Amino acid sequence: MIRHFDSKEILASDSFYRRNLITCLSGYKSLNLIGTQNSKGKTNLAPFSQVFHIGANPPMLGILFRPNTVIRHTLHNILQSGIFTMNHVTSEFYKEAHWASARWEDSEFDAVGIEAEYLNDFKAPFVKKSPVKLACTVLETQELKVNQTIFMIGSIDSIYIDDKGLRKDGSLDLELLDTVTVAGLDDYYTGKSLGRLSYAKPEGLPEEI
């Protein structure tokens, strides 16, 4: 049986139910821990699922932040320093990554037991256990008129990858790297590859590589 929701029913539903439903509709999303540091040296760590590819030449990614109506340490620190790190989450520490979303007074690194590291004099902290780490600089921010969400574009300045998951063609074996994904706000998954396919052309169904 297929359940149908029209816009009136969606808006009239319980807010908790509506939030869970709508945040799952886009399917599996990437999961990253964003590491930042404020001007006083206090570090911050927060999980983000709204991270996406913007361009490869030059390398850029995009992030969506909820409206800046309350204190958002990650956004504040990035706007203050201009830099941040992006770190993949693995099954080894996904619970700690989720825990980092709580309203901590102290650094989330210390509070949840995730070890930070600093690489090549970059001032923002990386997650030491992460198999894929990015050092990023802010390029542009915009407030979306439709709901006051903050859209940020960052340049990818440095990349650190566990060599076991880096293929010869530059692609990543995310299953081998144990990169975790998320659906909705709190449902975590590890990926299982179905296979890589050849470049799509009208002449025939793509073949497995």
N, C-alpha and C positions, 0 to 999 in steps of 0.2 A: 504494500500500500504506500502511495506517495502522499505525504502531508504537504498541503499548500498553505503558505502564509501570505496574505496581502499586506500592503503597507500599514493599513489601519490596525490590523491584528498585531503586527510587529511592534508598533509604537505603543500599543495598549498593554503589551505583555509586561510581566514583572521585570524590573530593571536587571536583576541578577540573571534571570533566564535569557533576556534579550542580549546582554553582554556576552554570555557564553555562546549563544547561537551565532551572533554576528562575527565574533572573533575567530570562529572556526570555519567560516564560509570560504576563506581564501585558501584553505587546505594547509598542508605542511609548510612551515616557515623556517627560515634560518634562525639559529640561536647563537648570539654572541654576547660576550661580556665586554663592556666598554670600561676601560680604565682611564681615570683622570686624576689630576692633582690641582689643588687650588694654590693661591699665591702664598699661603702660609705653610705649604708643604703637606697638607692633609690629603690623603688619597681617598678615592671613591671608586666603587665597582658596582656596576648595575647590569642585569641581563636585558637584552633587547632582541625582539623578534622582527622589528620593522627596519631591516637593513637590506639593501638591494643594490645590484650592479647599475652603474650609471654609464661608464665608458671605459674602454681599454687603452685608448691613446689620446690623451694621457689617462692613466689609471685613476678612476674615481668611483666612489660609492655614495649612496644616499641613505639617510636615516630620518625617520619620522619621530618627533617628540610630541607627547601630549601637550595641550595648551599650557602656556607658562603662567598659570593662575595661582599656583602655590610654589613653594621652594622646590626646585628640581636641581639637585646638586650636580648631576652629570652635565646637564645643559649649561648651568651657570659656570662650572669649571671649564668647559670647552670654550664658551664665549670669552672667558677671562684669559685663558692661556693660549687659545687658538690651536691646541693639539689634543689628541686622544689616541688610545690604542683599541684595537678590535681583536678579540680572542675567541677562537672556537671553543666550544664546551664538549667534553667527552663524558661517557657513561661513568667514569671514575669520580667525577665531581659535579654531576648535574644537580644533585640535591642541594649542595652548597651554593651552586649558581642560582638556583631558585630562591634559596634563603636570603641571598644578597638583595632581593627585591623588597625585603622588610624595611621599615623606617628605622634605620640604625642611627644612633648619635655619633658613634665612633666609626672609624674606617671599616668598610665591609670586608676588606682583605683580612683584617684582624678578627672581626666579629665572627665570620663564618669559617675561618681557617684555610683560606686560599692564599698561597704564597705569591707575593709580587716579585718581579725582577725588573731591572733597568738595563737596556741594551744600547750600546753605541751612543751614550750621552743623551738619549732621548728622555725628556723630562717627565713624560707620562708613564705610569707603571703598566707592565705587561703581566699576564698570568703565566707563571713559570711552567705549569703542567700543560698548557694549551699546545696542541700540535700545529696550529696555524695562528700566527700573530701578525698584525698589521700596525705600522706606525702611520698615523694620519694627521693631516693638517686641514683646518677648515678653509674652504674656498668661498662658500656662499650660504646664507640662510635666508629663508622666506617664511613669513606667516601666511598660511593659507586662509583666504577670506571665508571659505565655506564653514570652517569650524575652529579656527584659530590654532590648528595644529602647526607645529614648527617643522619645516622641511630644511634639512641641512645637507650640503654636498661637501664631501671631504676628499682630498687627494690621498692616494696611497703612496707614501714616500719610501717605505721599507717593508719587506715581506720576510718572514721567518717561517719555514715549513719543515716539519719532520720529514727527512729524506725518504722514508719508507713509503710515503703516500704521494710522492711527486713522480708522475709518469714522464716518459721521454718526450712526449709531445707538449708538456707543460700543464696538462690537465691534472686534477687531483683525484685520487681514489679516496673519497670521503668515507666509504665503508671501512677501508683498512685503517684510516686515521681515527675511526670511532667518533666522528663528528655527530653530535646529537642535534635533532631537529625538534620543533615544538608545534603543536596544534592548539589553537585557542590560547589560553593564558597559563595552563598548568598541566598539559598532557604531553609527555616527552617520548621521543622515539629514536631508535638508531636505524640508519638507512640500510637497505639491502638492494644491491644493484640488480636490475633486470637485464642489463646489457647495454653496450654502447652501439649506436647506429651510425651508418654512413651518412654523408651529406645528402639532404633530401632533394630529389629532382623529380619532375613530373613523370619521367619515363617508367618509373617502377617503384615498388615499395622499398624503403631503405633496408639495407642488409646489416647484419651484425658485424662489428669490427672485430 
